[in-house]
Amino acid sequence: MESNNNRRNFLKSVGTLSLGAAIISPLSAIANTNLTEETKLDTAIDQNKPQTISILQTTDVHCQIHPHDELFWENGKAVFRKTGGYAYMATMLKKLKKKNPNTYIIDTGDMFQGSELSVETTGEAFVPILNALDYDLYLPGNWEVIYGKKRMQTLLGSLDAPKICTNMYHDLGDGKRGELIFQPYTIWNIAGAKIGFLGYTDPLVPLRQSPNYSKGIIYTNPEENLAHYVDVLRNQEQCSYVIMIAHLGLSQQIALANHPECEGVNYILGGDTHERVRKPIVCKYSKVVEPGAFGSFIGKLDLTVLNGKVVSDSYELIEVNSPKIKPDAKIEKLLKEKESVYQEQINQVIGYSTIPLYRYFVVENPIDTMILNALNWKFPEIDINLSNGFRFCPPKTTPDQTGNIPITNGFIFDMLPVDSTVRTAKVTGKQLKNWLEKELNNVFAEDASKRFGGWVVKFKGMEVRFNAFAEMGKRVQSITVKNTPINPEKMYSIMACERDGDPVDMLCRMKGVMDAKNTNATLHSVMKDYLKQNSPVTPTPQKNAIILDAPETLLTQVTGVDYTFR
């Protein structure tokens, strides 16, 4: 009797009622020791009556713990409202769960990168915050590796709820793939139904992020084992409904939902590209949604269950309208405790902008314009300055008593969480053109599965006219450098940030650069020096990148489906 009690206590302590059977996989790379967790909630339900169960999703919060300015596109123009904040998210999540106790709450990644508080504590401050939000399931995003593999394992391992990822393996060296780092799936047993969850994160992490961040990890494409695990959930585990939680980006998720390997997956609850899907995108095999970013939205999927089967579904994107929400007192207290040591430093004003700062437009935006202006000011001798096509960083639009918009030290970390060393190199005009064609294809490839995950790379000192939706290699129509047509044979100096682990002859994903060397400056030091000398700034996009076949206010790279970013 004592041993049985101990076993029950152990199972309760790890939040599972079934550790599942070992999986005998036909895929040699999948070890047969992977564990799964099965979560049972209230099963004392009359299965002969329809029951509604809810799945709530957040994603890409990027450590934005407070309400922030958010951009909405309404009637052809940008409008701004306050949204988000963990204490406000908590209130909404609790309210929704109280309304329907049969609720499952998930976060699908990028929860440990994106703010100064995260950098100062290497993510540790966010462990108790996320645990207090009472999530039921997590998926690692592409930025969870920001502090390296071991730190990622510690941070995610410190979270109370299960973590799943079906395509991240231990790298044993010499190309040998070990076991999955996280369990491949989990099952929610609810209302007489078994809901199976698989989790896939971006396999391009070693290319998109600095390579050393993900050292020790092998990523695989979802297609490699998706059909196998759908079969395991459907036929071995007898799940009546299968959901993929994903951090692949909306284009990739749509492509996957139209791929035969995705047959048997009912829904893809996605993340990564910060898109706001308000109506599910119906693909050949699955429906796809994605609930924005920065804690500004909560995705709510309602499933109607009858006799153990899901008979209908409905989806809603809920705005976290902070001014209309009472913050959760427990979370608010916790946030103050975690931020108190760094609050003065985070809130220190280092400059001002006369115009709203944001990063939502695909082609050019004020935030990257400001970064490029700063680099050009600091290093005027360089021909071309480059800034990566990042998506993260909430807008900054609210003036203070000066009438201008304050730029704080914390906002520099929001824009540039990694204080990279500024690096220079030389390239030929031919290299520049070939690189631009590749970068544009990463954003606008007709085959959605070939899109890379970011916006158009930003630049200053060079003007490029292009057709976004032309064929591969035929997008660039003209390039001028300092108002002179580019010379394929001429050498040009370029500047960008160093990426930890890149080859010495690579800069901003451009291979074969020459005379590459680091400067004594970092991105943060350049920004602070620039603002100290030039504030207030007016970083109006200068039309260095001119899109010829779409509006300059393009807000998404997704085409060919019923979807509009707003």
C-alpha positions, 0 to 999 in steps of 0.5 A, a space after each residue: 500500500 505504501 509503495 502504491 501511495 508513493 507512486 501516486 504522489 510521484 505521478 501527481 508531483 510531476 503533473 502526469 497520470 501516465 508516462 506512456 509506453 516506450 515508442 518503437 520507432 521505425 525511424 533509426 534516429 528516434 530513440 525508443 526511450 522518449 517519454 510522453 506525458 498524458 494530462 487528465 483533467 475533469 473526466 467526470 463528464 456526461 459524454 452523451 452531451 456536447 462539451 466545449 473545451 478551450 485551448 488558449 495560446 500565447 506566443 512570441 511575448 519576447 519578455 515584454 512584461 509591461 503594457 506597451 504601445 501596439 500598432 494596428 492597421 485600420 482604414 489604411 493607416 497605423 493606429 496605436 493602442 496599449 496592449 499586453 503586460 503579463 499581469 494583464 494577460 494573467 487576468 484574462 487567462 484566469 477569467 477565460 479559464 474560470 468561464 470554462 474550467 476545461 481549458 488548456 493554456 500553451 505558449 509556443 515560444 520566444 519567451 526568454 529573449 527580447 528585453 534587458 531584464 532577460 539579458 541581465 538575468 540570462 532569462 532566469 527572472 522569467 521562470 517564476 513569472 511563467 510558472 505563476 501564469 499556470 501554463 499547461 504546455 510549452 514549445 521552445 521557439 527559435 530564440 530559446 537558444 539565445 544563451 546556449 543549449 545548456 542554459 536553454 535546458 535549465 530554463 525550460 526545465 525549470 518550468 512546471 508544465 511539460 515541454 514538447 518538441 518533436 524535432 530537436 535532437 542532441 548532437 553527439 558530434 560527427 553528424 551523429 544524432 542522439 535522442 530528442 531533447 524534449 518529449 515528442 508529444 503530450 496528450 490532454 485527456 478531457 471530456 472523454 476525448 484524447 487530444 494529442 499535441 506535437 511540437 515543431 520549432 524552426 529547423 533553420 535556427 542555426 542559420 537564422 541565429 548566430 550558429 554558436 547559440 544552438 551548438 550541440 543541437 540538431 534540428 530536423 524538418 517536420 516532414 522527417 517524422 511528422 507522419 510517424 508521430 501522427 500515426 503514433 497519436 492516432 493509432 497507438 494512443 487512440 487520440 481523436 484529435 491532433 494539434 501541432 504547436 509550431 514555431 515555424 512562421 506562418 508561411 512555413 506553417 501554411 506550406 506544411 498544412 498543405 503537405 501530405 505528411 500533415 494528414 491527420 493533423 487537425 490544427 496548427 497553432 503557430 508562432 514565430 512571425 508575429 502574424 495576427 490570424 483572426 480567421 483560421 486559414 483553411 489548408 488541404 490537411 489542417 487549419 492554421 492560426 497564429 496569435 500575434 506577439 508581445 502578449 498583445 493577443 491570446 488565441 482561443 480555440 474552442 472545440 466541441 466534444 461529443 462521444 469522445 470526438 471533436 465535432 466542431 471548432 471555432 477560433 477567436 483572436 482576443 486583444 489584451 486591451 490593457 487599459 480595460 483590464 485589472 492587472 493580476 495582483 500576484 503577477 504584478 508583485 512578482 514583476 516588481 520584485 524581479 525588475 526592482 534591481 534593474 528598474 532605474 537602469 532599464 527606464 533611463 532615458 538616453 534620447 528622444 524620437 519625434 516620430 513613432 518607432 516601430 518595426 512592422 513594415 516588411 520593407 522599411 521601418 523607423 526602428 531600423 532606419 534609426 539603427 542605420 543612421 546611427 551606424 552611418 553617423 559613427 562610421 561615415 567612411 563605410 559605403 553601405 550599412 546593413 541591419 538584419 530584418 528582425 521582427 521583434 520589438 514592440 512600438 514606442 509611440 507615447 510622448 513624455 512631458 517634452 512632447 517627444 518619444 523617450 528612448 530608454 536604455 531598456 528600449 535599446 535592448 528591446 530593439 537589439 537584445 544582443 549587443 553585437 560587435 560592429 564588423 566591417 568587410 569588403 565585397 564586390 558589386 556582383 556579390 552584393 547583387 547575388 546576396 540581395 537576390 538570395 535575401 529577397 527570396 528568403 522573404 518572398 519565395 513563391 514556395 512558402 516552405 523556402 521563406 526564411 522567417 524575417 523581413 527584408 534586410 535593411 540598408 543605407 548607402 545603397 538604393 535597391 529597386 525590386 519586384 518582390 513577386 518576380 522569379 528567383 534571381 530576377 527580383 532586383 531591377 537596379 542598385 545604386 551606391 551613393 547615387 551611382 549604378 553599382 559596378 559588378 567588379 568594384 569593391 565596396 565597404 560594408 558594415 553589419 553586426 558580427 554573429 557568434 560562430 559565423 565563418 570569418 569570411 561571412 557578414 550578414 549571411 553574405 559569404 566570401 567577404 574580404 578583409 573582414 574585421 571587428 571594430 571597437 564598437 558594439 551596436 549598443 554603444 553606437 546607438 547611445 553615442 548617436 542619441 547623445 549627440 543627435 537627440 531628438 532624432 526623426 528616423 523617417 524611412 528613406 526609401 533605400 529599398 523600393 518595392 515596385 509590385 506591392 505597397 511600401 506599407 506591406 505588413 506581411 509576406 503571406 500571399 495566396 490565402 485569405 489573410 490580412 494583417 491588421 
